[in-house]
Amino acid sequence: MAYEPRPIDTSEVQLPQELLELTEKIAENVHDVWAKGRVAEGWRYGEVRDPREKTTPLLVPYGELPESEKAYDRGTALETLRLIVKLGYKIEKDGGHVKD
């Protein structure tokens, strides 16, 4: 049986500007979570992706990623925000802050 992805259609969801601005921060965090997982699995930076050697050129800070990789992470972030809104949730900033 073939897998047929059926994501929820969020194309009609219009996000307010403040949520659009949040997209980049979420994208950066998505990359950091991915990278942390890879490092925990024994992966390290390498000029080419090699699953046997566990090397990848993507183990770099988000700002150093190729634009194509950033776009992928942004897409994930944007679709997540759109889905949250489509499902009827509200995202509000409470004035709190994250300690770096």
SVG drawing of the C-alpha trace seen along z (x, -y; Angstrom):
<svg xmlns="http://www.w3.org/2000/svg" viewBox="-11 -43 45 45">
<polyline fill="none" stroke="black" stroke-width="0.4" points="0.0,0.0 1.4,-3.4 1.6,-6.2 -0.4,-9.3 0.5,-12.4 -2.7,-14.4 -1.7,-17.5 -4.5,-19.8 -5.0,-22.6 -3.9,-25.8 -3.7,-27.9 -6.5,-30.2 -5.1,-31.1 -3.8,-34.6 -1.3,-35.2 -0.9,-38.6 2.4,-40.3 3.6,-39.5 3.2,-35.8 4.9,-36.1 7.9,-37.7 7.9,-34.7 8.5,-32.3 12.2,-33.0 12.8,-32.4 10.8,-29.1 12.8,-28.1 16.1,-28.7 14.9,-26.7 13.7,-23.8 17.3,-23.7 18.8,-23.8 16.6,-20.9 17.5,-18.9 21.2,-19.6 21.2,-18.8 19.6,-15.4 22.1,-14.7 25.0,-15.5 23.5,-13.2 23.4,-10.4 27.1,-10.9 26.9,-13.0 29.5,-15.7 30.3,-18.4 31.7,-17.2 32.0,-18.8 29.7,-16.1 26.7,-14.1 27.8,-10.6 25.5,-8.4 28.1,-5.7 30.6,-8.3 27.8,-10.3 28.9,-13.6 26.8,-16.4 27.6,-20.0 24.4,-21.1 25.8,-21.0 26.4,-24.7 24.5,-27.7 21.3,-28.5 22.7,-31.7 25.3,-29.8 22.9,-27.4 22.3,-27.6 19.2,-29.5 17.5,-26.3 17.8,-24.8 16.6,-27.9 13.6,-27.9 12.7,-24.3 12.8,-25.2 10.8,-28.4 8.2,-26.3 7.9,-24.0 7.5,-26.9 5.0,-28.7 2.8,-25.6 2.9,-24.9 1.7,-28.4 -1.0,-28.2 -2.2,-24.9 -2.4,-26.2 -4.6,-29.1 -6.7,-26.9 -7.5,-24.6 -8.9,-27.6 -6.1,-28.4 -4.9,-31.9 -1.3,-32.8 -0.6,-35.8 2.5,-37.2 2.4,-37.7 5.5,-39.9 7.6,-37.1 11.1,-36.5 13.4,-33.6 16.7,-33.5 19.5,-32.8"/>
</svg>
